[in-house]
Amino acid sequence: MLLFYTLPSSLPASPSSAINPPPDKKVEVVSVRVRGEWFAVPCTRSNTTIRIIGEEALKRYEKLKPQGSHVAGREEKIYQIRKTKGGAILDPDDQVNHVLDDNDFVSVVLETDKPNPVTAPAEIHYVPEQVPGKFRPPSDFMTLDGYNLIPEELVKLGKGVYKIKLSMDSQSRINRSRDMLERILKENKVAYGVNTGFGKFATTVISDENIIELQENLIRSHAAGVGVPLSPHKTRMLMALRINVLAKGFSGISLETLNRYIDAFNASCLPWVPEKGTVGASGDLAPLAHLALGLIGEGKMWSPESGWAEAKYVLESHNLKPISLGAKEGIALLNGTQLITSIGAEALHRAEIIAKQADVVAALSLEVLKGTTRAFDGDIQKVRPHRGQSHVAYRLRSLLHSDTHPSEMAESHRFCKRVQDAYTLRCCPQVHGIVHDTIEFVRDIITTEMNSATDNPLVFVEREKSYRVEIFMENTQLKH
């Protein structure tokens, strides 16, 4: 039964109308960014407006200008105030407790910094275009152990579907590997990358008091990429894959350091990783160095709540601490092939989807052109049993006429005069099949690389019941 309602010609005024402000919330502090500097601005009154916190942040920014500089006496005016998450413009006259929550993040854009849609750098549009304001942190966890990650799971980690935790076996391997490394140092043994220089300086022994500085400088010196930053999706994939590789327990990293890495991933605190600069065959040194740079509290970092800011501030705003590197941990964070592998995993995932869609399109084409499934018969495929060809033929039979799902259209032209279909129709399994075979070939390589320890040196705890550090020569991917 349908019910019809007649709306009155006018509605009475209501205090709960959508144009009225919501009930007051208690907002004590708002984090305000002015030209890359962040200020915690207190809201001392319930009627504090957006304009007031913006002007207060600008006053604090003015105090930071060096006296006597050419910018010290310049008068700055506010052009716009936006929510950092989602980029929504805030009305200066709105009360803070009506439009913001406690510890929210906002950005002040000055008149002299108005973005030009033609010349504005890509990072200005980073949040609105690539990260919707409706982003919600995941609640479910995916357990990584360094051995079983597959491309589809990595793509989901990149999309923010899961947080990460380590398996118990992985934690045990990491602890044993680190213990062995600490013993090497206590016994004053020389190990490449631990207490020596790198490359042609491998014969230079580093003193104990300079070991940590060696690791920090390694990261800083290799963070030399260029271009716009990777998208949040790709940066999450890169971080997740590096965590998975370190979870194998062959890099000598401490569990504490890896847990801080995971905490940053789970909070979606993503370092600035430029798109260009990797050397691929010798490892993704520059991208992984940028990743590590943010995690030690240097360089830029982004989160849905804070937007782009100094890495140290973003970590602190999420109650996280920068990583304090130990011996070998710098090289453990940047020595690997995770950027090119993660991008390859995503490309593989997309290729599989497109290939399966092509099979569906082929089935629709055959149906519309009144073709037959005889060329896809299972006995024919057994005579030439290429894997991809057989799978495509089976898929086409499943989508088209079969005893289980008979097609009226197929029956209508069962006895037509045509002896066989056009070559382009009846040979779909052969053409599509080789594509599927190639995808499976690539899948094997990508999946193996995703679960491979790519470090130099590698730490083998139980090799011949002695403690050794092995040298590893990285291999390029997809040589074929």
Backbone torsions as a table, in degrees:
resi	resn	phi	psi	omega
1	MET	NA	134.3	178.7
2	LEU	-98.9	137.6	177.0
3	LEU	-112.1	134.6	179.6
4	PHE	-114.9	137.2	-179.8
5	TYR	-119.9	141.8	175.4
6	THR	-103.9	121.2	180.0
7	LEU	-77.4	142.4	176.6
8	PRO	-66.1	154.1	-177.9
9	SER	-65.6	-26.2	177.4
10	SER	-143.2	148.8	-179.5
11	LEU	-107.0	140.5	178.0
12	PRO	-66.8	148.2	177.3
13	ALA	-63.3	139.7	-177.8
14	SER	-132.3	135.1	178.2
15	PRO	-65.6	-16.1	-179.8
16	SER	-95.6	16.4	178.5
17	SER	-58.5	153.5	-174.7
18	ALA	-64.9	-21.0	-177.7
19	ILE	-81.4	-13.0	178.7
20	ASN	-81.2	151.7	-179.2
21	PRO	-68.7	152.2	177.5
22	PRO	-71.4	169.6	177.5
23	PRO	-58.3	148.3	-178.1
24	ASP	-61.5	139.6	172.1
25	LYS	-115.4	156.8	179.0
26	LYS	-89.6	109.2	177.1
27	VAL	-114.2	114.3	-176.1
28	GLU	-96.4	-38.1	-176.4
29	VAL	-139.8	139.4	173.5
30	VAL	-125.0	133.2	176.8
31	SER	-87.9	120.4	-174.6
32	VAL	-118.5	130.5	179.3
33	ARG	-104.1	132.0	173.1
34	VAL	-129.1	112.2	178.9
35	ARG	49.6	47.1	175.6
36	GLY	86.2	-10.3	176.6
37	GLU	-98.6	138.6	-178.1
38	TRP	-108.8	140.3	-179.9
39	PHE	-132.3	132.5	174.6
40	ALA	-87.9	105.3	-175.6
41	VAL	-100.6	118.4	179.7
42	PRO	-75.9	146.2	175.3
43	CYS	-106.0	94.2	-172.7
44	THR	-80.5	-20.2	-178.6
45	ARG	-120.5	153.6	179.7
46	SER	-70.3	-23.3	-178.2
47	ASN	-100.4	19.2	176.9
48	THR	-60.5	132.2	-177.5
49	THR	-101.3	167.8	176.4
50	ILE	-60.7	-38.4	179.5
51	ARG	-60.1	-41.2	-177.3
52	ILE	-64.7	-45.6	-178.7
53	ILE	-69.5	-32.2	176.7
54	GLY	-65.9	-44.5	180.0
55	GLU	-67.6	-36.9	178.4
56	GLU	-65.1	-41.8	177.7
57	ALA	-63.7	-38.7	178.9
58	LEU	-64.7	-39.8	176.8
59	LYS	-60.1	-43.3	-179.6
60	ARG	-67.0	-35.3	177.3
61	TYR	-65.8	-40.7	179.6
62	GLU	-59.0	-35.1	-179.1
63	LYS	-66.1	-23.0	-178.4
64	LEU	-79.5	-15.9	-178.3
65	LYS	-66.3	132.8	179.2
66	PRO	-64.6	133.8	179.4
67	GLN	-63.5	137.3	177.6
68	GLY	87.1	-5.8	179.3
69	SER	-78.6	165.6	-177.6
70	HIS	-70.3	-12.8	179.6
71	VAL	-103.0	-5.4	-173.6
72	ALA	-64.0	-39.4	-176.0
73	GLY	-93.9	2.2	-177.4
74	ARG	-73.4	130.9	179.3
75	GLU	-83.4	126.7	-179.4
76	GLU	-105.6	141.4	177.3
77	LYS	-123.9	146.3	-179.8
78	ILE	-81.2	127.3	176.5
79	TYR	-91.5	-41.1	-172.4
80	GLN	-161.8	149.7	173.6
81	ILE	-125.4	127.9	-176.2
82	ARG	-125.9	153.6	167.1
83	LYS	-72.7	133.1	-179.0
84	THR	-66.1	-40.9	179.0
85	LYS	-81.5	111.6	178.4
86	GLY	93.2	-23.4	175.8
87	GLY	79.5	14.5	-178.6
88	ALA	-65.7	137.3	178.4
89	ILE	-77.8	135.4	-179.6
90	LEU	-102.4	137.8	175.7
91	ASP	-75.2	126.7	-177.3
92	PRO	-58.5	-26.5	-176.1
93	ASP	-90.0	-5.1	177.6
94	ASP	-71.4	145.1	175.7
95	GLN	-75.5	142.1	-177.3
96	VAL	-57.4	-43.4	-176.0
97	ASN	-73.4	-3.8	175.9
98	HIS	-92.7	-25.9	-172.0
99	VAL	-123.6	-9.7	-179.2
100	LEU	-126.9	160.4	172.5
101	ASP	-106.3	165.0	178.7
102	ASP	-60.4	136.8	-179.5
103	ASN	66.3	23.1	173.9
104	ASP	-69.8	164.9	-179.2
105	PHE	-116.4	131.3	175.2
106	VAL	-132.1	158.1	-179.4
107	SER	-123.0	134.2	176.8
108	VAL	-99.4	125.0	175.8
109	VAL	-104.5	123.7	-178.9
110	LEU	-86.4	158.9	-179.0
111	GLU	-55.7	-40.1	-177.8
112	THR	-74.6	-8.9	-178.5
113	ASP	-113.8	17.2	-179.2
114	LYS	-56.1	129.1	-178.7
115	PRO	-69.3	133.0	173.2
116	ASN	-93.6	120.3	-176.3
117	PRO	-60.7	-17.5	-179.8
118	VAL	-89.3	-42.9	-173.5
119	THR	-105.1	-3.8	-176.7
120	ALA	-63.1	136.8	178.1
121	PRO	-65.3	155.6	-175.7
122	ALA	-59.2	-30.6	-174.2
123	GLU	-65.0	-25.4	179.5
124	ILE	-63.2	-34.6	-177.9
125	HIS	-94.6	8.1	-173.6
126	TYR	-61.1	-48.5	-174.4
127	VAL	-70.8	-54.1	-176.0
128	PRO	-62.1	-36.8	-173.5
129	GLU	-81.9	-37.1	-170.3
130	GLN	-108.2	-17.5	-177.9
131	VAL	-131.3	97.6	-179.6
132	PRO	-60.0	151.0	179.4
133	GLY	-64.7	-16.0	-177.6
134	LYS	-85.5	8.6	180.0
135	PHE	-56.4	130.5	177.2
136	ARG	-122.9	131.7	178.7
137	PRO	-62.3	144.5	-178.6
138	PRO	-71.2	158.2	177.3
139	SER	-113.1	-21.1	-179.4
140	ASP	-88.9	154.7	-177.7
141	PHE	-114.7	147.5	169.5
142	MET	-113.5	130.4	-179.0
143	THR	-90.5	126.2	178.9
144	LEU	-109.9	142.0	178.2
145	ASP	-133.3	-0.2	179.1
146	GLY	87.8	2.7	-173.7
147	TYR	-128.2	-20.6	-166.8
148	ASN	-126.9	12.0	-179.2
149	LEU	-73.8	137.6	178.8
150	ILE	-120.0	161.1	-175.2
151	PRO	-55.1	-41.9	-178.6
152	GLU	-61.3	-38.1	179.0
153	GLU	-69.3	-37.9	178.7
154	LEU	-64.5	-39.7	177.8
155	VAL	-62.3	-40.7	177.9
156	LYS	-65.1	-38.7	175.9
157	LEU	-62.9	-37.9	178.1
158	GLY	-65.0	-34.2	179.9
159	LYS	-79.7	-3.5	178.9
160	GLY	80.8	24.5	-179.2
161	VAL	-76.3	-31.1	-175.8
162	TYR	-131.1	152.5	162.5
163	LYS	-89.5	174.0	-176.3
164	ILE	-119.2	141.9	166.9
165	LYS	-141.1	158.4	-178.6
166	LEU	-93.8	148.1	173.8
167	SER	-71.5	159.6	179.6
168	MET	-64.5	-39.0	178.2
169	ASP	-62.1	-40.4	179.0
170	SER	-62.9	-44.0	179.0
171	GLN	-60.6	-39.8	179.0
172	SER	-64.6	-43.7	179.8
173	ARG	-63.1	-41.7	-179.5
174	ILE	-63.2	-44.0	-179.7
175	ASN	-63.9	-42.0	-179.6
176	ARG	-67.2	-38.2	178.6
177	SER	-64.9	-42.2	179.8
178	ARG	-68.6	-39.1	178.2
179	ASP	-59.6	-41.2	179.3
180	MET	-63.6	-40.8	179.5
181	LEU	-64.3	-40.4	178.6
182	GLU	-63.7	-36.2	178.7
183	ARG	-67.0	-37.0	177.1
184	ILE	-59.2	-42.4	-180.0
185	LEU	-67.8	-42.0	-179.5
186	LYS	-64.7	-31.7	179.9
187	GLU	-86.0	5.3	177.8
188	ASN	58.4	33.4	174.6
189	LYS	-82.5	153.6	179.8
190	VAL	-97.1	127.1	179.8
191	ALA	-135.5	131.6	-177.5
192	TYR	-57.9	134.0	176.5
193	GLY	78.3	-10.7	178.8
194	VAL	-98.4	-54.9	176.9
195	ASN	-133.5	29.8	172.2
196	THR	-129.6	170.1	172.7
197	GLY	-75.1	-172.6	-176.6
198	PHE	-118.0	155.6	177.6
199	GLY	62.0	-126.6	-177.8
200	LYS	-71.9	-8.6	176.5
201	PHE	-96.7	18.3	-177.9
202	ALA	-63.0	-22.5	-179.8
203	THR	-89.3	-0.9	179.1
204	THR	-88.9	117.0	-179.6
205	VAL	-83.6	133.6	-178.7
206	ILE	-97.4	134.7	179.9
207	SER	-69.7	158.5	-177.0
208	ASP	-58.1	-38.9	-176.4
209	GLU	-72.8	-11.9	-179.1
210	ASN	-109.2	3.5	-176.1
211	ILE	-63.7	-43.2	-178.7
212	ILE	-68.6	-42.8	178.8
213	GLU	-60.3	-36.2	177.0
214	LEU	-57.7	-45.8	-178.1
215	GLN	-68.4	-41.7	179.6
216	GLU	-65.2	-43.3	-179.5
217	ASN	-67.9	-30.6	176.3
218	LEU	-60.6	-44.6	179.5
219	ILE	-66.0	-47.4	-178.1
220	ARG	-61.7	-41.2	-176.2
221	SER	-70.9	-27.2	-178.4
222	HIS	-94.0	-7.9	177.9
223	ALA	-80.0	73.5	-172.5
224	ALA	-128.6	29.9	178.4
225	GLY	-76.2	167.1	-179.9
226	VAL	-135.1	165.8	176.8
227	GLY	98.1	-177.9	-179.8
228	VAL	-72.1	159.0	-178.7
229	PRO	-73.8	154.6	171.7
230	LEU	-59.5	151.4	176.4
231	SER	-65.5	159.4	176.3
232	PRO	-54.2	-39.3	-179.6
233	HIS	-59.9	-49.0	-178.6
234	LYS	-70.8	-34.7	178.9
235	THR	-66.9	-39.9	176.6
236	ARG	-62.8	-41.6	178.2
237	MET	-61.2	-43.8	179.2
238	LEU	-60.9	-46.8	180.0
239	MET	-63.5	-45.9	-177.4
240	ALA	-62.1	-40.8	-178.5
241	LEU	-69.8	-36.9	177.2
242	ARG	-65.8	-38.6	176.7
243	ILE	-61.2	-43.2	-178.8
244	ASN	-62.4	-41.4	179.9
245	VAL	-67.1	-42.4	178.7
246	LEU	-67.3	-26.0	-179.8
247	ALA	-67.3	-14.7	178.4
248	LYS	-66.7	-28.3	176.6
249	GLY	88.4	25.4	179.6
250	PHE	-110.2	2.8	-174.4
251	SER	-102.3	-8.3	178.6
252	GLY	76.7	12.7	178.9
253	ILE	-75.3	150.0	179.2
254	SER	-81.3	153.6	178.9
255	LEU	-64.0	-36.4	179.1
256	GLU	-61.1	-44.7	179.9
257	THR	-64.4	-44.7	-179.5
258	LEU	-66.3	-36.2	177.5
259	ASN	-64.1	-36.8	176.8
260	ARG	-67.6	-35.7	174.1
261	TYR	-59.2	-47.7	-179.1
262	ILE	-65.4	-39.8	178.7
263	ASP	-59.7	-41.0	178.4
264	ALA	-64.8	-41.8	177.0
265	PHE	-61.7	-47.1	-176.9
266	ASN	-64.5	-27.5	177.6
267	ALA	-89.5	1.8	-177.5
268	SER	56.9	39.4	172.3
269	CYS	-90.7	104.0	-167.8
270	LEU	-112.1	116.7	178.9
271	PRO	-65.0	158.4	175.5
272	TRP	-72.2	114.7	178.2
273	VAL	-122.9	104.8	-179.6
274	PRO	-61.8	149.5	-177.4
275	GLU	-68.9	-30.1	-172.2
276	LYS	-112.6	146.0	175.3
277	GLY	134.8	-9.6	-179.7
278	THR	-76.2	151.6	176.5
279	VAL	-105.8	0.9	170.3
280	GLY	64.3	-81.2	-173.3
281	ALA	-61.5	-33.0	179.4
282	SER	-96.6	12.7	179.1
283	GLY	104.0	155.4	178.5
284	ASP	-85.8	62.0	-171.4
285	LEU	-64.1	-48.5	-176.3
286	ALA	-65.8	-49.9	178.9
287	PRO	-60.2	-42.0	-179.9
288	LEU	-69.9	-29.2	175.4
289	ALA	-67.3	-41.3	176.4
290	HIS	-62.6	-39.5	177.8
291	LEU	-61.1	-46.7	-179.8
292	ALA	-67.9	-33.6	-178.9
293	LEU	-59.9	-44.4	177.8
294	GLY	-64.7	-36.6	-176.8
295	LEU	-71.8	-22.9	175.0
296	ILE	-91.4	8.9	173.6
297	GLY	88.4	19.9	178.9
298	GLU	-122.0	160.6	-178.7
299	GLY	75.7	-161.9	-177.9
300	LYS	-99.8	156.3	176.5
301	MET	-149.9	154.5	-178.3
302	TRP	-130.6	144.7	168.8
303	SER	-143.2	159.5	179.6
304	PRO	-58.6	-29.0	-177.6
305	GLU	-83.8	-39.4	-172.1
306	SER	-98.9	-21.4	-170.1
307	GLY	69.6	-162.4	178.8
308	TRP	-74.5	131.9	178.0
309	ALA	-160.6	178.4	174.8
310	GLU	-61.0	136.8	-174.7
311	ALA	-56.8	-41.8	-178.4
312	LYS	-60.5	-41.1	-179.6
313	TYR	-67.3	-43.8	-178.8
314	VAL	-60.9	-43.2	178.3
315	LEU	-62.2	-45.9	-179.1
316	GLU	-63.3	-37.3	-179.4
317	SER	-67.3	-17.2	176.4
318	HIS	-106.8	17.7	179.5
319	ASN	59.1	36.3	178.0
320	LEU	-114.4	152.0	178.4
321	LYS	-107.5	143.6	174.2
322	PRO	-60.8	151.9	177.4
323	ILE	-70.0	131.6	172.3
324	SER	-100.0	110.3	-172.4
325	LEU	-70.9	142.9	170.4
326	GLY	-106.8	-174.4	179.2
327	ALA	-58.1	135.1	178.7
328	LYS	71.4	-8.8	-171.5
329	GLU	-73.0	-24.2	175.5
330	GLY	-65.6	-50.4	179.7
331	ILE	-67.5	-29.6	177.8
332	ALA	-66.9	-30.0	-178.3
333	LEU	-81.4	-26.9	-173.0
334	LEU	-113.1	-3.2	-176.2
335	ASN	-95.5	99.8	-179.4
336	GLY	177.9	-178.1	-177.2
337	THR	-121.8	34.2	-169.7
338	GLN	-76.5	-26.9	179.0
339	LEU	-68.3	-54.1	-177.7
340	ILE	-64.6	-31.3	179.3
341	THR	-72.9	-41.7	-179.6
342	SER	-67.3	-39.7	176.4
343	ILE	-65.8	-38.6	176.1
344	GLY	-63.5	-38.0	179.0
345	ALA	-64.5	-40.6	178.5
346	GLU	-67.2	-42.1	177.9
347	ALA	-62.0	-40.2	177.7
348	LEU	-61.7	-45.6	-179.5
349	HIS	-60.2	-43.7	179.8
350	ARG	-67.7	-38.8	179.9
351	ALA	-62.5	-39.6	178.8
352	GLU	-63.1	-42.3	179.5
353	ILE	-63.7	-45.2	-179.2
354	ILE	-64.3	-40.9	-179.4
355	ALA	-63.6	-40.7	178.2
356	LYS	-68.8	-36.0	176.0
357	GLN	-64.6	-36.0	178.2
358	ALA	-62.5	-36.2	176.9
359	ASP	-63.9	-40.4	178.5
360	VAL	-65.5	-42.3	178.3
361	VAL	-62.0	-39.9	178.2
362	ALA	-62.6	-41.4	178.9
363	ALA	-64.0	-42.8	177.9
364	LEU	-63.1	-41.3	179.6
365	SER	-62.2	-43.1	179.6
366	LEU	-62.8	-40.8	-179.1
367	GLU	-66.2	-45.2	-178.0
368	VAL	-65.8	-36.6	-178.6
369	LEU	-88.0	9.8	177.2
370	LYS	57.9	47.4	178.0
371	GLY	-86.2	-178.3	-178.5
372	THR	-126.5	156.0	180.0
373	THR	-93.6	9.1	-176.3
374	ARG	-59.3	-37.6	-178.3
375	ALA	-68.8	-11.4	-178.2
376	PHE	-101.8	9.9	-176.9
377	ASP	-56.5	142.9	-176.6
378	GLY	-62.0	-36.2	-179.8
379	ASP	-65.4	-34.2	177.9
380	ILE	-65.0	-39.2	-178.0
381	GLN	-68.4	-30.3	179.8
382	LYS	-67.9	-28.7	-179.9
383	VAL	-69.3	-33.7	177.9
384	ARG	-126.8	77.9	-164.4
385	PRO	-83.3	51.2	171.8
386	HIS	-68.8	136.6	-171.0
387	ARG	-60.7	-53.5	-177.7
388	GLY	-62.0	-42.6	178.8
389	GLN	-59.0	-45.7	-179.4
390	SER	-63.6	-40.6	-179.4
391	HIS	-66.9	-41.2	179.3
392	VAL	-65.9	-42.8	178.4
393	ALA	-60.1	-43.6	177.8
394	TYR	-62.2	-41.7	-178.9
395	ARG	-65.4	-40.4	179.1
396	LEU	-66.3	-40.6	176.8
397	ARG	-62.2	-38.0	-179.0
398	SER	-68.1	-35.9	-178.0
399	LEU	-79.2	-26.8	-176.0
400	LEU	-104.0	-150.4	-175.0
401	HIS	-67.0	132.5	174.9
402	SER	-154.6	169.5	178.3
403	ASP	-63.5	-33.2	-179.4
404	THR	-75.3	-41.8	-179.4
405	HIS	-126.0	79.4	-178.5
406	PRO	-66.4	145.1	-179.5
407	SER	-109.5	123.7	178.3
408	GLU	-65.0	-34.5	179.8
409	MET	-66.2	-40.0	178.7
410	ALA	-64.1	-40.0	179.4
411	GLU	-65.1	-32.5	-175.7
412	SER	-67.7	-22.4	179.4
413	HIS	-124.4	29.0	177.9
414	ARG	-62.7	-37.6	-174.2
415	PHE	-110.7	38.1	178.5
416	CYS	-76.7	171.6	-175.5
417	LYS	-78.5	-12.2	-175.4
418	ARG	-72.3	129.5	-180.0
419	VAL	-75.0	-43.6	178.1
420	GLN	-150.8	162.4	179.7
421	ASP	-76.9	169.4	176.8
422	ALA	-60.7	153.1	-178.7
423	TYR	-55.2	-40.0	-177.0
424	THR	-65.4	-21.4	179.0
425	LEU	-91.7	-50.2	-172.6
426	ARG	-73.6	-16.1	-179.9
427	CYS	-102.0	15.7	177.8
428	CYS	-56.4	-42.6	179.7
429	PRO	-59.5	-37.8	-179.2
430	GLN	-69.1	-42.3	-177.6
431	VAL	-72.3	-51.2	-179.6
432	HIS	-68.6	-32.5	-175.4
433	GLY	-61.4	-41.7	-179.0
434	ILE	-66.9	-29.2	175.4
435	VAL	-65.6	-45.6	178.4
436	HIS	-64.2	-37.9	177.2
437	ASP	-62.8	-41.7	179.3
438	THR	-64.8	-41.4	178.7
439	ILE	-61.6	-41.1	179.2
440	GLU	-67.0	-35.7	176.4
441	PHE	-62.0	-45.6	179.1
442	VAL	-66.6	-38.6	179.6
443	ARG	-57.8	-41.8	-179.1
444	ASP	-62.4	-42.6	-179.6
445	ILE	-68.2	-47.3	-178.0
446	ILE	-62.8	-45.3	-178.0
447	THR	-64.5	-39.8	176.8
448	THR	-61.9	-45.0	-179.0
449	GLU	-67.1	-33.4	178.4
450	MET	-63.1	-26.3	-177.0
451	ASN	-115.3	30.9	-179.4
452	SER	-112.8	141.0	173.7
453	ALA	-78.5	117.0	-177.8
454	THR	-119.9	77.7	-177.1
455	ASP	-139.7	163.4	177.1
456	ASN	-151.4	107.9	9.6
457	PRO	-87.3	164.3	173.1
458	LEU	-103.0	147.2	-177.3
459	VAL	-108.1	117.2	178.0
460	PHE	-109.7	112.1	-173.7
461	VAL	-76.2	-40.7	-169.6
462	GLU	-108.5	18.2	-178.3
463	ARG	-72.8	114.9	179.4
464	GLU	52.2	31.3	177.7
465	LYS	56.9	26.2	175.6
466	SER	-130.3	165.7	-176.7
467	TYR	-102.9	120.0	-177.5
468	ARG	-138.8	156.2	171.5
469	VAL	-114.8	116.8	-176.6
470	GLU	-92.7	147.5	176.3
471	ILE	-88.6	138.3	-176.2
472	PHE	-121.6	132.0	176.7
473	MET	-105.7	117.0	-175.8
474	GLU	-70.5	146.3	179.1
475	ASN	-109.2	148.7	175.0
476	THR	-76.5	156.1	-179.2
477	GLN	-92.1	157.8	171.8
478	LEU	52.3	51.2	-179.0
479	LYS	-63.4	-29.2	-176.0
480	HIS	-70.4	NA	NA
